[in-house]
Each structure stands twice: as C-alpha cells, then as structure tokens.
C-alpha cells in the first residue's frame, strides 16, 4: 500500500499563495499518488473487536432493544480486562448479563435538559432554538470509546444519533446558513477535513464502527457553502482534502479490467469506470448485529456476501430500500454491491468538477485538465447506462447483469441536482415524477411500499431538497415550488400537532406517522430542520406565524 504526506489545509494554502505570487503553477500530487490513501491499520478497533465474546452475547441476546445502545456505551475499565472478567464469571450461578453490562459500562443517556418545544413559537423560531441543543462540543475520548474525537463543535441529527453523520450534515448546514451560523458550518467542514486527514475518507459517522464505510459524498457541497458567491475559492482552500476523498472513492481504478470491480470502482465492458457503494468489512454491523446475523441465516446466501451488501446499503444512506433488492421487495435479496447508483455517480461528477475548479484557481493546469476529462467521461457514462429513454427517468444500473435495475425512485433527481441532465431530460424526469412520485405531501422515496423506510409511503427532507434544487436549476420552477409547498405543509402540520420535527414523514396519508426501518421514528432532527429553513427562505410564503 502506498502512503503520501498530505499537507494541512493551512500549509497548502500558504504554499499556494507564495507560488501564485511568484507567477508559477502549483505541482500538486498526481492522481496516481492520491489513489491509495487508506491506512486501515490505524483505525481504532470497534466494540466487536475490543471484547468480542461479551459483545456477541449482549447483541445476540438483545439486552437492549436498540443494538446501538451497547456500541455507544463507554467501558469503565480496560476492554481486555472486562472481557476476561466476563469469561471468568458468566457461568456462575445467578450471573445476569444485563447487570454485568451496567456494572462495567456507562450507558448513553438522554440529555437531562432535553429540549421542550414552545408551540406558541413559529416553526422558524423553533428551528433556531433547536440548534444549540443539537450542537456537541469537542471533547476528549478514551481509547476504548467508539466515539472518534473531533476538534471543533458539530451538529448531530438528534435522537439515537448522538454523533455527526456525513451526508446529513450538508442538509443541516443549509439551515445553519439561513440562521446566520457560518462559523459552525466552517467548524463542521474542518471537522470533516480532520477525518479525511486521519483516515483517508469521511466515515459514515464519527464512530469506530463506522470507519469501514463512508456515505454519499456531499463534502464538496459543504465546502461550497463557505463561499457561495465564489465556490472555487473554497474548493482551492480545501483541495488536498477533496482530492484525498476522491482517491478513496476511486481506489483501484488503475489497471482494473473491464467487467470487474475493486472496492468502490467498477470497470464496464466499454472501459467506462463508474462507482458503487461498498464497505471494507464483510461481517455483521456492530450497531445492528443481531438483525444482520438473523438476516444472513434466513437468506440462504453466503453470510459474508449478505453482510457486505447490507453494509454497502448503509453507506448509501438509503438503509434500506427496495432499490437494492434483487426481487424488488425482500431485504434478504439485497445486492447493493452489484448496483451502480445514479445518485453516487452524480455526486462524484460534482466532486470532479469541484476539484477541477479548485485546481484552476491554484493554476494547476494538469490537474484541471485531468478532472475536466474525468467529469466528462462520467457524464457520458451516466447518460449511457442510467438514462431510461422509454421511461423518461434516470435509474440505477446492475453491472453484473449488464442491465438497468428497472427500479426508479427519487434518486432520479440527482443528475438534475448535479447538472448532468440535458434540458429535455430534466423536463421528462419532472413529468415522470409528477405521475409516479409526487404525493399529497411531497416526493415519495420510491413508488414501492415494501415496509422499508426508504420506500413508500415515506418522504425524506434531503430528497425533497435534491428535487427542488434540481428542478430549479433547469428552470422548472412551478414543479419545484409544488414539491416544496406540499412538503412544508406536512412539516408544519406535524409541528403544529406535536411540537416536533422528525427524520421522515408519510407523504401519502394525511395523519399517519412514518414507519419502517430498524429503529423507532426519531425526532430532532438535523436535516429536516435544515431543509425546512432553506425552503422557507426560498419561498417566504411557506412561513406561518
């Protein structure tokens, strides 16, 4: 494995300024130098490896209703000593596993000063008042903690989600921007830069058990928020981190033979290279251990294959959805690693263009030309493999079968969001979505009601924003406003009745609570707050007293 020294953002920016002042071009590391950047040996061990037998016993016996409770618990002593004590005492008469855990671990607790909403406040006042309660301050953590320390404050989603989450944070930042909190946005961008510098990528969340996977690569969009009038200036400032993240997603690209895959890259028969979601481990997830073991057992498939696809589904953020299921309805048939997702490849097109602009700003002509070509090759491949001319929508591609998955959903808006679509294609997506996805309260995630949370009848804040922003980009303003109006009507309705914003909503029924998934409906909630503030700013008529 090859490693390289990545200068800090501060040193890189200072070097860039000196070189530019001399009228020279920066010779940044070539892409080949940045493709293999992972140092997995430096990853802290997750709970399943720190005390493996105790961990398996606690999770399989489901001591806690939510498997995430135990992996977020803090050991009171050395993990090896706790494991040894467990093995020494577990067969003794009267031994109680739950009591043992409570004796040796500090369990995560709800905030005793939990926020209580004042329903006399408007929704925008409520959101502004929520941010301090969702903001975590940097803190030292012990070596045995699953929490990865961050140097600056950050906003968590809320509920069981006690840590920062990668793709959630972009949508949260939209609201922070509207609430006049640029310093907090910069702090979070710098926190993610810190994670990239330490681990070579942004993990799913800042927990040791999330390190083997990432999430949809929205980092370049976050960086762009730091300089909305001139995003290239921010891209140039964070260019080392943007390039290193790109290296994570493209690791293994060089020399990959057509029809084969390595980690997150897939080479197609014509030589085109596109990306898939993946996970570097093929074992049950720490936070959903019992669920994964049971699913693998029921599936009749090789357990490692099931675990990898489940973890890849978690990296997608859509955990879980019929879009990943071979039969379109059953979790046991999940095949995430066989799918080239339209949303992921649209975002990587955006990342390639962000790097291109950053390199142009620092006068790295070779880098600029390279990423211009990379973006164009990806645009052509997305159009070739993911555009369904007959249906009028974008859809994922099953690369092993060399055919469309034929399971479209709200991810079809991503090529509009990223600027890949031609105007006529954008209009056709809008027309199709108006018939198949638009419901009384917004865009439904997919047309399929599978019982999974990323399917009908649920709608999610990030997908509403992707649709609205993408449609507006192509001048389809009436359709964008319609989605925003329907969605905000539901958000306002639930807030008026409960005083809460929640992570997802039933966009089909009038009063039903969203369901599905592996855990109870969570409130808080970072990305719903952020998107609501963004939409109320874009469409002031959506505000209510």
Helices and strands as residue ranges (DSSP letters): H 9-21, G 31-34, G 40-42, H 47-50, H 52-60, H 68-71, E 74-75, H 79-89, H 97-104, E 105-106, H 123-134, E 135-136, E 154-155, H 166-178, H 182-199, G 208-210, H 219-224, G 225-227, H 231-237, H 239-250, E 260-262, E 265-267, E 273-275, G 286-288, H 289-299, H 303-316, G 322-324, G 331-333, G 336-338, E 339-340, H 342-361, H 365-386, E 387-388, E 393-394, E 397-398, E 403-404, G 410-413, H 414-418, H 423-436, E 438-439, E 442-443, E 458-460, H 461-473, H 477-498, E 504-506, H 526-538, G 540-542
